[in-house]
Amino acid sequence: MSFIKAAWKSFGSIRLSIWLIYALFVDILAGSVIMKHHPKVFFALNDMMLQQWAATYGLKAIQITWWFFVFLSLLFLLTLNTSICSTEKAVATVKRFHERGIWKLFLRLSPTIIHFGFVLLLLGQLVSHTLGVNSHGNILGIGTTIMAPRSDLKIALKDLKFEFFKRGSPFLGMRGKTEDVTGILAFFDRSGVHERAISMNHPVRYRGWSLFIEDFYPREKGMKGPPFIDLVVRKDPGAGLMAAGAFVFGLGLFMYLLLVTRSRTNQGEVPLIHRLHGLL
C-alpha cells in the first residue's frame, strides 16, 4: 500500500507535469524537423490506423519515427498525471466546500472539469486512431457492391450521373471536364435496404459510417470505359468521446471564467463584462 501511495503521489505531482510539458515541447520540435525531411513516412498516418502504421512504417524506420513513439509515451504520462492531479484536486475541493452550496462547489471544480474534458478529448483521439476504419480504394461501378470493412454492411451503387462544364463556364480551360458526380448508394444490413445520394461535395453518413468520393471516372466528357467512383469508407468510434470532451472542456472553461469574474467582483473590481458594456 505504501508503494502504491508513493507512486500515486509521484505521478500526480505538479513538478512532473512541468517536466513532461517541457519534454513534449522538445520532442515535438525535433519531430517537426524530422517530418520536414521525411514527409512520406508520416503521410501514411492519414490512411492507416495507428497500430497498422506502427507495425509497418513506424518500426521499420525507427531511426526516423522514434520521436513519435516518445511523443505517445509522454502524452500517456501527461494524461495519467493530469487524471491523478485532477482527482486529488476534486476530492480536496469537495471536502473543503461541501457545506457552501452546490453552485460554489461546481465553480471551484471548474479547473478539474477542464482537465477531465482534456482527458476525454485525448481518449477519443486514441479510440478513433486504433479502433476506427479508414478504408481507401473502394471502387464502385453501377450494379457492383462492396463490403464495409469489419462489418456485415453491404454497399451497392445503383445509379451514377456526371455533370460537365459547358461553353461559357467562368473557369477557363474547364470546358468538357467533370464538374460534379452524383451517385445513388444502397445500404444492405439487418434493418433492410436504405438509399442515400452521394456527390463530390456531399458525403454520406449512415449509422456511424461516413463515405466520401475520392476519385471518379470519366474525368472528361467523351472518355471511353465504364464509369465508376472511388470511395473512402470511414468509421470513427471516438467521435462521441471527443464531442463529450469538447463539451466538458467548454463547460469547465465557462465556469472558470464565472469564478474569476465573481472573485474580482468580491474584491471590488468591476467585472470584465460590465467594462466591455461601458465601452460599447
Buried (B, 14 or more C-beta within 10 A) or exposed (E): EEEEEEEEEEBBBEEBBEBBEEBBEEBBEBBEEBBEEBEEBBEEBEEBBBEBBBEEBBEEBEEBBBBBBBBBEBBEBBBBBBBBBBBBBBEEBEEEBEEEEEEEBBBBBBBBBBBBBBBBBBBBBBBBBBBBBBBBEBBBEBEEEBEBBEBEBBBBBEEBEBEBBEEEBEEEEBBBBBBBBBBBBBBBBEEEEEEBEBBBEEBBEBEBBBBBBBBBBBEBBEEEEEBBBBBBBBBBBBBEBBEBBBEBBEBBBEBBEBBBBEEEEEEEEEBEEEEEEEEE
